[in-house]
């Protein structure tokens, strides 16, 4: 039975991390089926038999790699903004972290599309559980922004799910467009939608501007 991380000797924990890092790098750029365990072992600098002592199957290695990536995202969401940063700054940092992590998981996102395998089901459970924590972190920032007047009154329970969905959908549809373009577009939509000034603009600006009126006989 594998040892828990708390029970592992330091050298074993480091080797395990080395294997996971190698796996994450390979899985990030290619489909699950295209990555071979031999490649992961070679990249990690260990024998195949050694790798299997830490991870009994390719599936377990893949799932642990996904869990590690999303766990790292949670840590970034909780700790990357400078102390005393505004809600807008914190939200901007969070969106950037979301894009970074989910972009690395693009093959995973594609695999989830219509795959009904046991692997896909286990991936969905991991993503669902981690997404709840990610949404909670986003909600705290949105609540803070509403409380300080940086954001207008909004549904902070639903908005985090919409942000995550927007980032995920944008990544899947972005193709070869630069990452910076995606981040700029997502932030523009989020910050425009949450801005306090949006309320006043909505109240005073008609949905359709009236057509210009020219008096008959006027010259141009």
KOLVOGU-866777 format. One record per residue: x, y, z of N, C-alpha, C in turn; residue in one letter. Coordinates in nm, 3 decimals, m for minus. Example, Ala and Ser with C-alpha at 12.3 -4.5 7.8 and 13.67 -1.06 7.14 Angstrom:
nX/nY/nZ/caX/caY/caZ/cX/cY/cZ/residuo
1.319/m0.569/0.780/1.230/m0.450/0.780/1.320/m0.330/0.780/A
1.285/m0.225/0.708/1.367/m0.106/0.714/1.290/0.003/0.787/S
END
This chain:
nX/nY/nZ/caX/caY/caZ/cX/cY/cZ/residuo
0.085/m0.119/0.000/0.000/0.000/0.000/0.089/0.124/0.000/X
0.061/0.224/m0.090/0.144/0.344/m0.095/0.136/0.421/0.037/X
0.248/0.483/0.072/0.252/0.565/0.193/0.182/0.697/0.169/X
0.117/0.751/0.274/0.066/0.887/0.267/0.184/0.982/0.260/X
0.158/1.105/0.207/0.266/1.202/0.194/0.330/1.233/0.328/X
0.248/1.237/0.437/0.301/1.268/0.569/0.397/1.160/0.618/X
0.379/1.036/0.571/0.460/0.924/0.618/0.581/0.898/0.529/X
0.589/0.964/0.414/0.698/0.938/0.319/0.829/0.999/0.367/X
0.939/0.927/0.354/1.070/0.990/0.374/1.087/1.104/0.275/X
1.167/1.202/0.311/1.183/1.322/0.229/1.228/1.287/0.087/X
1.321/1.193/0.071/1.371/1.161/m0.062/1.264/1.097/m0.149/X
1.174/1.021/m0.085/1.066/0.959/m0.162/0.965/1.064/m0.206/X
0.934/1.158/m0.119/0.841/1.265/m0.153/0.895/1.348/m0.269/X
1.026/1.375/m0.266/1.088/1.453/m0.374/1.083/1.376/m0.506/X
1.111/1.247/m0.499/1.106/1.167/m0.622/0.964/1.162/m0.677/X
0.868/1.151/m0.590/0.727/1.149/m0.632/0.692/1.280/m0.702/X
0.738/1.392/m0.647/0.712/1.522/m0.708/0.780/1.533/m0.844/X
0.900/1.478/m0.855/0.972/1.480/m0.982/0.894/1.404/m1.089/X
0.840/1.289/m1.052/0.759/1.210/m1.146/0.633/1.286/m1.185/X
0.567/1.346/m1.088/0.445/1.422/m1.117/0.473/1.541/m1.207/X
0.585/1.609/m1.184/0.621/1.723/m1.268/0.644/1.678/m1.411/X
0.715/1.569/m1.429/0.739/1.516/m1.563/0.608/1.478/m1.631/X
0.521/1.412/m1.557/0.391/1.372/m1.612/0.308/1.494/m1.651/X
0.306/1.595/m1.564/0.228/1.715/m1.591/0.275/1.784/m1.718/X
0.406/1.790/m1.738/0.461/1.854/m1.858/0.420/1.779/m1.984/X
0.419/1.648/m1.979/0.381/1.570/m2.097/0.230/1.573/m2.121/X
0.152/1.557/m2.016/0.006/1.556/m2.032/m0.046/1.694/m2.074/X
0.026/1.801/m2.039/m0.021/1.936/m2.073/m0.017/1.961/m2.223/X
0.075/1.895/m2.293/0.090/1.924/m2.435/0.030/1.822/m2.528/X
m0.015/1.707/m2.474/m0.063/1.600/m2.561/m0.183/1.531/m2.501/X
m0.255/1.460/m2.587/m0.370/1.384/m2.540/m0.324/1.271/m2.449/X
m0.414/1.231/m2.360/m0.384/1.125/m2.264/m0.333/0.999/m2.333/X
m0.400/0.959/m2.441/m0.365/0.834/m2.509/m0.226/0.839/m2.573/X
m0.178/0.959/m2.603/m0.050/0.973/m2.673/0.071/0.972/m2.579/X
0.048/0.985/m2.451/0.159/0.988/m2.354/0.183/0.846/m2.302/X
0.305/0.801/m2.310/0.341/0.667/m2.264/0.414/0.674/m2.130/X
0.391/0.574/m2.047/0.456/0.570/m1.915/0.608/0.570/m1.930/X
0.659/0.503/m2.033/0.804/0.502/m2.057/0.859/0.644/m2.071/X
0.783/0.729/m2.141/0.826/0.867/m2.162/0.832/0.944/m2.030/X
0.730/0.923/m1.947/0.727/0.991/m1.818/0.846/0.948/m1.734/X
0.872/0.819/m1.730/0.984/0.767/m1.651/1.117/0.825/m1.700/X
1.135/0.829/m1.831/1.258/0.883/m1.888/1.274/1.030/m1.854/X
1.166/1.105/m1.868/1.171/1.249/m1.838/1.201/1.273/m1.690/X
1.149/1.188/m1.604/1.170/1.203/m1.460/1.305/1.148/m1.415/X
1.373/1.076/m1.504/1.503/1.020/m1.468/1.494/0.900/m1.377/X
1.386/0.822/m1.390/1.369/0.702/m1.308/1.336/0.584/m1.399/X
1.349/0.465/m1.347/1.310/0.347/m1.422/1.159/0.330/m1.421/X
1.109/0.256/m1.519/0.965/0.233/m1.527/0.914/0.159/m1.404/X
0.991/0.062/m1.356/0.951/m0.012/m1.236/0.943/0.079/m1.115/X
1.036/0.174/m1.107/1.034/0.271/m0.996/0.909/0.356/m1.002/X
0.875/0.402/m1.122/0.754/0.484/m1.138/0.631/0.409/m1.089/X
0.622/0.281/m1.125/0.504/0.203/m1.086/0.497/0.178/m0.935/X
0.609/0.193/m0.866/0.603/0.181/m0.720/0.533/0.301/m0.657/X
0.535/0.413/m0.728/0.470/0.534/m0.678/0.327/0.547/m0.733/X
0.311/0.507/m0.857/0.180/0.519/m0.923/0.151/0.387/m0.994/X
0.052/0.312/m0.949/0.029/0.177/m1.000/m0.019/0.169/m1.145/X
m0.064/0.282/m1.202/m0.111/0.280/m1.340/m0.097/0.419/m1.401/X
m0.103/0.424/m1.532/m0.100/0.551/m1.604/m0.220/0.637/m1.564/X
m0.334/0.572/m1.545/m0.455/0.644/m1.506/m0.436/0.714/m1.371/X
m0.379/0.643/m1.274/m0.357/0.703/m1.142/m0.259/0.819/m1.152/X
m0.158/0.804/m1.234/m0.060/0.911/m1.253/m0.127/1.034/m1.314/X
m0.213/1.012/m1.411/m0.283/1.122/m1.477/m0.375/1.195/m1.379/X
m0.451/1.120/m1.303/m0.545/1.180/m1.209/m0.472/1.256/m1.098/X
m0.361/1.200/m1.052/m0.283/1.268/m0.948/m0.221/1.396/m1.003/X
m0.182/1.393/m1.130/m0.128/1.512/m1.195/m0.234/1.622/m1.204/X
m0.357/1.583/m1.238/m0.467/1.678/m1.244/m0.498/1.735/m1.106/X
m0.503/1.647/m1.007/m0.529/1.690/m0.869/m0.424/1.790/m0.823/X
m0.300/1.763/m0.854/m0.189/1.850/m0.816/m0.201/1.987/m0.882/X
m0.235/1.989/m1.012/m0.247/2.115/m1.084/m0.358/2.202/m1.026/X
m0.474/2.141/m0.999/m0.586/2.219/m0.946/m0.561/2.259/m0.801/X
m0.490/2.175/m0.726/m0.453/2.214/m0.590/m0.359/2.333/m0.591/X
m0.265/2.333/m0.687/m0.175/2.448/m0.702/m0.251/2.574/m0.739/X
m0.355/2.559/m0.821/m0.437/2.674/m0.857/m0.506/2.731/m0.733/X
m0.560/2.645/m0.649/m0.624/2.693/m0.526/m0.526/2.774/m0.441/X
m0.404/2.726/m0.429/m0.303/2.798/m0.351/m0.274/2.934/m0.413/X
m0.267/2.941/m0.545/m0.244/3.069/m0.612/m0.359/3.165/m0.588/X
m0.481/3.114/m0.592/m0.597/3.200/m0.572/m0.600/3.257/m0.430/X
m0.548/3.181/m0.335/m0.553/3.225/m0.196/m0.436/3.315/m0.158/X
m0.327/3.312/m0.237/m0.211/3.381/m0.184/m0.128/3.467/m0.276/X
m0.170/3.492/m0.400/m0.080/3.562/m0.491/m0.089/3.714/m0.487/X
m0.201/3.771/m0.450/m0.213/3.917/m0.449/m0.140/3.974/m0.329/X
m0.087/4.096/m0.345/m0.015/4.161/m0.236/m0.110/4.194/m0.122/X
m0.061/4.192/0.002/m0.146/4.229/0.116/m0.206/4.368/0.096/X
m0.334/4.382/0.126/m0.400/4.511/0.110/m0.440/4.544/m0.032/X
m0.424/4.450/m0.126/m0.460/4.476/m0.265/m0.610/4.495/m0.278/X
m0.651/4.576/m0.375/m0.793/4.599/m0.398/m0.859/4.473/m0.451/X
m0.991/4.470/m0.444/m1.065/4.355/m0.496/m1.043/4.340/m0.646/X
m1.035/4.453/m0.718/m1.012/4.447/m0.863/m0.877/4.382/m0.892/X
m0.775/4.422/m0.819/m0.642/4.363/m0.838/m0.643/4.214/m0.806/X
m0.706/4.177/m0.696/m0.711/4.036/m0.657/m0.786/3.954/m0.761/X
m0.897/4.008/m0.812/m0.974/3.935/m0.912/m0.893/3.919/m1.041/X
m0.820/4.023/m1.078/m0.736/4.017/m1.198/m0.630/3.909/m1.185/X
m0.566/3.901/m1.068/m0.465/3.798/m1.043/m0.528/3.659/m1.050/X
m0.649/3.646/m0.996/m0.717/3.517/m0.996/m0.751/3.472/m1.138/X
m0.800/3.563/m1.220/m0.834/3.527/m1.358/m0.709/3.483/m1.433/X
m0.598/3.555/m1.411/m0.472/3.518/m1.475/m0.429/3.377/m1.433/X
m0.443/3.346/m1.304/m0.408/3.213/m1.254/m0.499/3.105/m1.314/X
m0.627/3.135/m1.325/m0.722/3.041/m1.386/m0.682/3.010/m1.530/X
m0.649/3.114/m1.605/m0.613/3.094/m1.745/m0.485/3.012/m1.756/X
m0.387/3.043/m1.672/m0.261/2.967/m1.675/m0.286/2.818/m1.652/X
m0.359/2.787/m1.546/m0.377/2.646/m1.508/m0.467/2.572/m1.605/X
m0.581/2.632/m1.641/m0.673/2.561/m1.730/m0.617/2.549/m1.871/X
m0.532/2.642/m1.913/m0.466/2.629/m2.044/m0.377/2.506/m2.047/X
m0.308/2.481/m1.935/m0.223/2.362/m1.926/m0.306/2.234/m1.925/X
m0.433/2.246/m1.889/m0.521/2.129/m1.882/m0.613/2.119/m2.004/X
m0.577/2.186/m2.114/m0.662/2.183/m2.233/m0.691/2.041/m2.282/X
m0.592/1.951/m2.290/m0.626/1.813/m2.331/m0.728/1.748/m2.238/X
m0.719/1.780/m2.109/m0.816/1.726/m2.013/m0.955/1.780/m2.041/X
m0.964/1.911/m2.065/m1.094/1.973/m2.092/m1.157/1.913/m2.218/X
m1.075/1.888/m2.319/m1.128/1.827/m2.442/m1.175/1.684/m2.416/X
m1.099/1.611/m2.336/m1.134/1.472/m2.307/m1.268/1.463/m2.235/X
m1.299/1.564/m2.156/m1.423/1.561/m2.078/m1.546/1.582/m2.164/X
m1.527/1.634/m2.286/m1.640/1.673/m2.369/m1.750/1.570/m2.379/X
m1.719/1.451/m2.431/m1.823/1.350/m2.444/m1.781/1.213/m2.397/X
m1.664/1.206/m2.337/m1.611/1.076/m2.292/m1.687/1.027/m2.170/X
m1.736/0.905/m2.176/m1.811/0.846/m2.064/m1.733/0.735/m1.995/X
m1.602/0.731/m2.014/m1.520/0.627/m1.953/m1.508/0.648/m1.803/X
m1.459/0.546/m1.735/m1.437/0.556/m1.591/m1.335/0.665/m1.561/X
m1.232/0.676/m1.646/m1.131/0.781/m1.626/m1.194/0.919/m1.633/X
m1.278/0.941/m1.734/m1.343/1.072/m1.748/m1.434/1.101/m1.630/X
m1.505/1.000/m1.581/m1.591/1.019/m1.464/m1.510/1.059/m1.342/X
m1.396/0.996/m1.322/m1.312/1.031/m1.208/m1.253/1.172/m1.223/X
m1.220/1.208/m1.346/m1.171/1.343/m1.372/m1.278/1.446/m1.339/X
m1.401/1.418/m1.381/m1.511/1.511/m1.354/m1.531/1.530/m1.204/X
m1.518/1.422/m1.127/m1.536/1.433/m0.982/m1.426/1.521/m0.921/X
m1.304/1.504/m0.969/m1.195/1.588/m0.919/m1.220/1.734/m0.954/X
m1.256/1.759/m1.079/m1.277/1.897/m1.123/m1.395/1.960/m1.051/X
m1.502/1.882/m1.030/m1.620/1.934/m0.960/m1.584/1.974/m0.817/X
m1.510/1.887/m0.749/m1.472/1.915/m0.610/m1.379/2.035/m0.601/X
m1.280/2.039/m0.686/m1.186/2.150/m0.685/m1.253/2.280/m0.729/X
m1.346/2.270/m0.823/m1.415/2.391/m0.872/m1.494/2.458/m0.761/X
m1.548/2.379/m0.669/m1.621/2.437/m0.557/m1.530/2.524/m0.471/X
m1.406/2.479/m0.450/m1.311/2.557/m0.372/m1.265/2.681/m0.449/X
m1.246/2.666/m0.579/m1.205/2.779/m0.662/m1.316/2.884/m0.665/X
m1.440/2.838/m0.680/m1.554/2.930/m0.680/m1.566/3.002/m0.546/X
m1.540/2.932/m0.437/m1.548/2.995/m0.305/m1.445/3.106/m0.291/X
m1.324/3.084/m0.345/m1.220/3.188/m0.340/m1.261/3.309/m0.422/X
m1.318/3.285/m0.541/m1.366/3.396/m0.623/m1.480/3.471/m0.554/X
m1.567/3.396/m0.490/m1.681/3.460/m0.424/m1.634/3.553/m0.312/X
m1.532/3.513/m0.237/m1.483/3.598/m0.129/m1.435/3.732/m0.182/X
m1.365/3.729/m0.295/m1.317/3.854/m0.354/m1.433/3.938/m0.405/X
m1.530/3.875/m0.468/m1.647/3.949/m0.517/m1.725/4.010/m0.401/X
m1.743/3.933/m0.294/m1.811/3.987/m0.175/m1.737/4.107/m0.118/X
m1.604/4.096/m0.111/m1.524/4.208/m0.061/m1.540/4.330/m0.150/X
m1.539/4.308/m0.282/m1.552/4.419/m0.375/m1.687/4.488/m0.366/X
m1.792/4.409/m0.347/m1.926/4.468/m0.328/m1.930/4.547/m0.198/X
m1.872/4.492/m0.092/m1.874/4.558/0.039/m1.798/4.690/0.037/X
m1.688/4.698/m0.038/m1.608/4.820/m0.042/m1.653/4.917/m0.150/X
m1.751/4.878/m0.231/m1.800/4.965/m0.336/m1.723/4.957/m0.466/X
m1.628/4.864/m0.476/m1.554/4.848/m0.601/m1.639/4.781/m0.708/X
m1.727/4.690/m0.665/m1.816/4.621/m0.757/m1.959/4.659/m0.724/X
m2.043/4.657/m0.825/m2.185/4.681/m0.803/m2.246/4.561/m0.732/X
m2.367/4.577/m0.683/m2.438/4.464/m0.622/m2.462/4.358/m0.730/X
m2.420/4.235/m0.702/m2.437/4.127/m0.799/m2.453/3.994/m0.726/X
m2.490/3.892/m0.800/m2.510/3.760/m0.743/m2.374/3.692/m0.727/X
m2.315/3.706/m0.609/m2.182/3.650/m0.588/m2.183/3.498/m0.571/X
m2.302/3.440/m0.562/m2.312/3.295/m0.558/m2.301/3.234/m0.697/X
m2.359/3.301/m0.797/m2.360/3.250/m0.934/m2.241/3.299/m1.016/X
m2.196/3.422/m0.991/m2.093/3.482/m1.075/m1.963/3.401/m1.082/X
m1.913/3.343/m0.972/m1.790/3.263/m0.984/m1.801/3.150/m1.086/X
m1.914/3.082/m1.090/m1.932/2.973/m1.187/m1.929/3.028/m1.329/X
m1.984/3.147/m1.348/m1.982/3.209/m1.481/m1.841/3.247/m1.522/X
m1.762/3.296/m1.426/m1.623/3.332/m1.455/m1.544/3.207/m1.496/X
m1.558/3.101/m1.418/m1.487/2.976/m1.449/m1.530/2.923/m1.586/X
m1.660/2.927/m1.613/m1.711/2.880/m1.742/m1.660/2.964/m1.858/X
m1.651/3.097/m1.837/m1.602/3.185/m1.942/m1.456/3.155/m1.974/X
m1.376/3.138/m1.870/m1.234/3.107/m1.891/m1.220/2.972/m1.962/X
m1.292/2.873/m1.913/m1.283/2.739/m1.973/m1.325/2.742/m2.120/X
m1.439/2.806/m2.149/m1.486/2.813/m2.287/m1.392/2.892/m2.376/X
m1.337/3.002/m2.322/m1.244/3.083/m2.400/m1.119/3.005/m2.438/X
m1.067/2.928/m2.343/m0.947/2.847/m2.370/m0.976/2.744/m2.479/X
m1.090/2.680/m2.473/m1.122/2.576/m2.570/m1.146/2.632/m2.710/X
m1.189/2.760/m2.717/m1.219/2.819/m2.847/m1.107/2.909/m2.899/X
m1.005/2.934/m2.818/m0.904/3.034/m2.854/m0.815/2.990/m2.970/X
m0.795/2.862/m2.987/m0.708/2.815/m3.095/m0.566/2.865/m3.076/X
m0.511/2.925/m3.182/m0.373/2.973/m3.178/m0.361/3.118/m3.133/X
m0.472/3.178/m3.093/m0.463/3.317/m3.051/m0.382/3.329/m2.922/X
m0.312/3.442/m2.904/m0.223/3.456/m2.788/m0.299/3.450/m2.657/X
m0.232/3.396/m2.556/m0.290/3.388/m2.423/m0.327/3.527/m2.372/X
m0.243/3.628/m2.402/m0.268/3.764/m2.354/m0.400/3.819/m2.410/X
m0.434/3.781/m2.533/m0.558/3.828/m2.593/m0.678/3.770/m2.519/X
m0.669/3.642/m2.482/m0.777/3.579/m2.407/m0.792/3.645/m2.271/X
m0.682/3.664/m2.201/m0.689/3.725/m2.068/m0.748/3.866/m2.076/X
m0.706/3.944/m2.174/m0.757/4.080/m2.190/m0.907/4.079/m2.216/X
m0.953/3.989/m2.303/m1.096/3.983/m2.336/m1.179/3.939/m2.216/X
m1.131/3.838/m2.143/m1.205/3.789/m2.027/m1.213/3.897/m1.919/X
m1.100/3.962/m1.891/m1.099/4.066/m1.788/m1.186/4.185/m1.828/X
m1.184/4.218/m1.957/m1.267/4.330/m2.003/m1.415/4.300/m1.977/X
m1.458/4.179/m2.005/m1.598/4.143/m1.983/m1.632/4.139/m1.834/X
m1.544/4.078/m1.754/m1.572/4.064/m1.610/m1.574/4.200/m1.541/X
m1.471/4.280/m1.565/m1.461/4.409/m1.496/m1.567/4.507/m1.545/X
m1.603/4.499/m1.673/m1.712/4.584/m1.723/m1.845/4.544/m1.660/X
m1.866/4.413/m1.646/m1.993/4.364/m1.592/m2.007/4.391/m1.443/X
m1.895/4.399/m1.371/m1.902/4.418/m1.226/m1.884/4.563/m1.184/X
m1.849/4.650/m1.279/m1.820/4.790/m1.244/m1.943/4.862/m1.193/X
m1.924/4.946/m1.093/m2.034/5.024/m1.035/m2.094/5.115/m1.140/X
m2.013/5.174/m1.228/m2.062/5.269/m1.327/m2.156/5.206/m1.427/X
m2.153/5.072/m1.439/m2.243/5.004/m1.533/m2.390/5.030/m1.501/X
m2.421/5.041/m1.371/m2.561/5.059/m1.331/m2.613/5.191/m1.384/X
m2.535/5.297/m1.363/m2.578/5.428/m1.409/m2.588/5.432/m1.560/X
m2.492/5.369/m1.629/m2.495/5.369/m1.775/m2.618/5.297/m1.827/X
m2.655/5.188/m1.763/m2.772/5.112/m1.805/m2.900/5.192/m1.785/X
m2.904/5.272/m1.679/m3.024/5.348/m1.648/m3.042/5.466/m1.743/X
m2.931/5.522/m1.796/m2.941/5.646/m1.871/m2.925/5.629/m2.021/X
m2.871/5.516/m2.066/m2.846/5.497/m2.207/m2.954/5.411/m2.269/X
m3.025/5.459/m2.374/m3.128/5.377/m2.437/m3.066/5.257/m2.506/X
m3.147/5.151/m2.519/m3.097/5.030/m2.583/m3.058/5.055/m2.728/X
m3.136/5.143/m2.797/m3.106/5.176/m2.935/m3.104/5.327/m2.948/X
m2.997/5.380/m3.003/m2.990/5.525/m3.021/m3.087/5.566/m3.130/X
m3.160/5.678/m3.111/m3.253/5.722/m3.214/m3.179/5.762/m3.341/X
m3.245/5.742/m3.454/m3.184/5.780/m3.580/m3.173/5.931/m3.588/X
m3.064/5.985/m3.647/m3.050/6.130/m3.657/m3.162/6.189/m3.740/X
m3.209/6.309/m3.701/m3.319/6.374/m3.771/m3.267/6.497/m3.843/X
m3.298/6.507/m3.968/m3.257/6.623/m4.046/m3.382/6.696/m4.092/X
m3.382/6.826/m4.073/m3.496/6.905/m4.120/m3.498/6.903/m4.272/X
m3.620/6.899/m4.329/m3.631/6.893/m4.475/m3.573/7.019/m4.535/X
m3.503/7.000/m4.643/m3.447/7.114/m4.713/m3.314/7.159/m4.658/X
m3.265/7.096/m4.553/m3.138/7.140/m4.496/m3.026/7.098/m4.588/X
m2.921/7.175/m4.591/m2.807/7.144/m4.677/m2.698/7.081/m4.594/X
m2.612/7.005/m4.659/m2.502/6.940/m4.588/m2.373/7.014/m4.615/X
END
